[in-house]
Amino acid sequence: MNKREFLVSSGLLGVASMLPVSKLIAEERDKVNADCVLIPSETAGPFPLDLTDNTYYLRSDIREEMVGVPLNVRMKILGQNNCLPMENIRVNIWHCSKDGLYSGYNQQNNLGQSGKTYLRGYQLTDANGIVNFKTIFPGWYTGRITHIHFQVFVSSSYSAVSQFTFDIEKRNALLSSNSSIYTKGIDPLNYNQDNIFADGYQYQIASLELDTTTNEYNSYIEVTVKGDGKLGLGYQEMENAKQFTLSQNFPNPFATNTAIPLELKFDSKVLISLYTINGKKVADLINSNLQAGTHNIPCNFVELGLNPDSYLYQLEIANSNGTYRTCKMMTFSK
C-alpha cells in the first residue's frame, strides 16, 4: 500500500495518548469549555480545500516557507454528551499568511496562490483528544478579524466546521511588537465588527501566551462537538465492524513492548503497518493469513529500532467479502 492509499483509507480515524488527562487539564486551564457547550458552526470560508485528497497535508508543521511569528496550536476535542476527550478523530486547520493570503487559490483578492499548500494540514487526536500544529501567527485581511479555520471529522457522516480567534489585546501586542513582519499593522477589528464572531465568540477564543524560553507563542483551545467521548460510527465504520474489531494497543503509552488486540469475524489476510505521524511507512507488524477469532499482535519497538514518538498503525484485511482498512495511533515513550 502506498502513502496515498493509507491516508485516504484512514483519514477519518486515528490516535493515542501521551500524558494523563488530569495532567493535561491541570496544565491547560487557560482556555477551557468547562460546560462542554457545542462549538458554533461557522462557514468554511472562501478558501477551503479537501485535504483528504492530498497526502502531504498529514503533518503537524504546516508552515512550509511562510514567514511569521512561530505559533504552536494545541486543540482538545471533547464529546458533548459526556464531556470526555474524543480520540481517533481527524482535525483539519487552515489560515491565511501574515499578509492575509490563502494557499491554493488565485483570484482578485488572493493573487498568485494557486497550487500552493502552505498553512494547511491535519492531525489525528490522541487518547486525550489532543492535536498539535506548528504554524505562524496569521495576519488579517479586510472585513475579517485574525482567525484560524478548523474542521473536526467525528465520523464518516458528521463533521464540525468552525473558527477560532484570540484575545484582542494580546493579538495586537503581538502584531505591534513584530511590525517588521506584520507590515499591515495591528488588526483594526474587534469581535463585534467581524461578520463571523459578531453573533457570539465565548467558546471561540484561544489562549495566546509567549514562551520566553523559545520565543514562540503557544495557543490552546477546547472544542466540543456532537457525540460521546469516543468515535462516532458512520457507514464506513459500520461496514468495518461487520468484518473485524481493532482495539487500542495495550499498554499505551509503552516503554518497550505493546500488543494490538484484533478480532476477526472471518478468516482473512491481515496486514498491519506502522507509519509516522507524517505518513512515512516504517514497518509491517504482520502480513499473513489469520483465522477468525481473537488475536493479539505483538510489537517490540526496541527491536524495530524506532525512536520514542507517536505512530499510526493501520490494519488492512482482505477476505471473500472485500478489503477493509482502519487505523489508530500508539505512543512509544521511554
N, C-alpha and C positions, 0 to 999 in steps of 0.2 A: 504494500500500500504506500502511495506517495503522500507527501505532506498535504497536498490539496484535499485528497480523499479523507485524510484524518481530520482536517479542520472542518470540512463540510459536514461530515458524519457526526462530529462531536460538538458542533458549535453551540448547541443549546444545553450542554451538560457540563459537568466538571469537577470539583476540587476538594482539599482537606485542610488540616489545621497546623498552626504554628505556635500559638500561645493560648493559655487557658482563657475562656471567655471572661472570667472575673478579672483577670489581669488587664485584658484589653479595655474592659469597661472602666476600670479604675484609672487607666492612663488617658482615656479619651472622652472625658465628660465635658470637654469644652463645648461641643455641639452635639446634642442628643435630642432624640424624639422620644421622650420618656413615656408618652401615652400611645406610642405606635399609631399615629394618625397617618392615614393614607397619603402618599405623596401626590400633590396636584398633578393632573395630566396637562402637559403643555405641547405646543407644536414642535415637531422635529426641526423646524426652522427652514430657511430657504436652501440650505446646503447639506441635506443628509446623504449618506451613502450606505449601501448594503454591504457591511463589512464581511459577511459570511462568504461572499464570492471572491474574496481577495485574501490569500493565505498570509500575506505579510502583515496583516493587521493584528494577528495574535501576538501581542507584545506588550510589555509593561512600560518601556521607554518609547514614547511617541514623538519625540522632538525632531528627529532627523537633523536637518541642518539649521533649524529655526533658532534665531537669536531671541533671548528674553531672560527675565529673571527666573531662575530654577524654581519649580513648584512641584512638590510631592503631594499627590492627591490620594487620599485614603477614604474609601467608601465602605460602609457597613450596610448590608441588605437584611431587612427584618420582615418576617411574615406578619401580616396584620392580625390574623386570627389568634395567635398565641404569643406574639412579640418575641419570637425566638429567631436566631440567625438562620438565613436560608443558604445552605451550602449547595455546591454544584450548579451555580447559576451564572450565565454569561452576562457581563456588563460591558456595553459599548460606551465610550465617551468620544466627543469631538468638540473642537472650539476653534476660534479664529486666532490668527497670528498677532504679534504685537502691533501690527498695522491694521488689524481689522479684516484680514482676508482669510478665506477658507480654501483648503486644498480641494482639488477635484472638479472645479467649475471655472468656466470662463464666460463672463457676461459683463455688462457695463460697469457695475459696481464691484466687480471681482475679477478684474482683467488678468489674464496670463496664468491662471492657476489650474487649468485643465490638465489632467494626467498626474498631478502631484498628490502626495499621500500624507503629508505632514500633519501632526496634531490630531491623529485619529488612531484608535486602537480598541482592542477588547481583551479582557482578562476573565478568569473564572473564579468565583468566590470560594474561599477555603471553608473549613468546618465552622469557623467563627463568622461566616458571612462577609469576609473582608476581601476587597480588591485594592491593589495599589498601582498607581501610574506615576511615572516621572515625566513631567512636561515643563512648559514655561507658563508664566502668568499671562493670561490672554489680554489683548488690548480691547478697544471698543470701537464701535462704528456708529454712524448717525442713526438715532432712533432707538438704540439698544444699550442698556447698561451692561457692564462687563459680566460675562456669564459663561458657563460650560454646559453643553448638552449631554444627556446620557439616556440610555435605553437599557432596561433590565428585562432579560428574556426569562420569564418564570417557567414557561413550558412551551411546547410547540404551538399552543393555542392562545397564549396570552403573554403580552409584554407591556411594561410600563415605560412611557416616554415622558421625560421631564427635563428641567434645567435647574441649576443652582447658581447662586451669586455669592457675594461676600459683603462683610461689614463695610459701609461706605467710608468711614474714617480710616480704617486700616488699608482699604484698597487705594484710596487717594494718597495716603502716605507712601505706599509702595511705588506708585506711579511717579509722584513728585521727586522722591529720592533717587529715582532711576530715569531722570528726564533725558539723559543722553541716549537711552534705549527707546523709551516711550515718548517719541518726539511730538506726538499729538497733544501731549499734556494730560492733565487729570480728566477722568470721566466726568462730564458735566451733569449726568442724570442721577436722580435718586430713584428709589423703588417705585414711587407713585407716578413718575414720569415715564416709566417703562411699560410698554403695552402687554408684557407678559406678567410681570410681578405686581402691576398696579392693583390687581384683584386679590392680593394676598401673597405673602412671602415668608411667613413664620417658620415653615419647615423646609425652606429652600435657601437658607443662608449657611454656608460652610465656614468653619473656623479658618483663620489665617494668622499664622504665627511664624516669626523669623527664628530659625535655629542659628544662633550666633557662632556655633562651632563649625558649621558647614557653610554658612552664609546662604542657605536655601530656605525657602518658605515651605511650611507644612500646612496642609489643609485637610480637614476631616468633616464628614457629614454622614448622618444615618438616614437611610431611605427605607420607608415602609411601603411594601407592595401587597397586593392581594394574595391570600393563601396562608398556609401554615409554615412554620419554620422548617420546611423540607421541600423538596422539588415537587411541583405540581405535575400532573400527568396530562399530556396531550396525546394525539394519535400515535406518534412515533413511539412514545414511551409505553403506551398500552400494547402496541404490537410487539415490542421487545419483551414485555412481561409474559407474553404467551410462549416465549422461547427460552428465557433464562431470567435469573435474578443475579445481578452483580452487586455485591455488598462492598462497603468501605473496608479497605485493608485494616488489619489489626495486628499489633498495636499501631497507632498513628497519633502523633509522630513516633518515630522509632530511631534507635541508635545504630542498629546493625541489620537485624532481620525483621521481616514482616511477612504476612500472608494475605492473599486475596481470596475471600470466600466467593464461590461461584456455584450456583445451582442450575443444572441443565434440565430442560423438560424433555429433550430428545437427544439421542446420540448425535454428536456434532464435531466438526473440525473446529478447533479452538486456537485462536491466535491472540495473545496478549502482548502488546508492545508498549514500550516505555519511551516517553518524549519529554523534552524540556518544556518549560512554560512558553518558550518561543517557537515551539513546533518542530524541533530537531529530534529525530528518532535516535535513541542511544542504545536500545537493546530490545530483543524479543525474549519475554519471560517464558513463554510456552508456545509451541507451534506443533500441535499433534491432535489426533482423534481421541475424544473422551466420551465415555458412556453417559447416558442420562443419570442424574443423581447429584449429590453434593461433593464438591471438590474444594480443596484449599491449595492455592498455587503459591509455593514459597518464593521468597525474593530476598537475596542477600546483597546489599548494596556495597559492602566492603569487597566481596568477590567480583562485583561488576566494575569496581574501580571508579565509582562516581563520587562527586563532591556533595556535601550537605546542601540541600536545596529542596524545593518543591518540584515534583514531577507529575506529569499526566500519565495515567495508564489506561490504554484503550483495549477494549475487548471486541474482537470480531469473531462471530460464529457463523458457520455455514452448515446447513443440513438440507433435507429434502424440501423444506418449506421456503428456503431462500437464504439470504445473507443479512446479518443484523449487526449493528455496531452501537457502542456507547462508551463513555469514558468517565473517569473520576480522577482525583488528584491525591497523591500521597506526599508526606513530608519527611525527608531524611534529615535528622538533626542530631549531631553528635553532642 
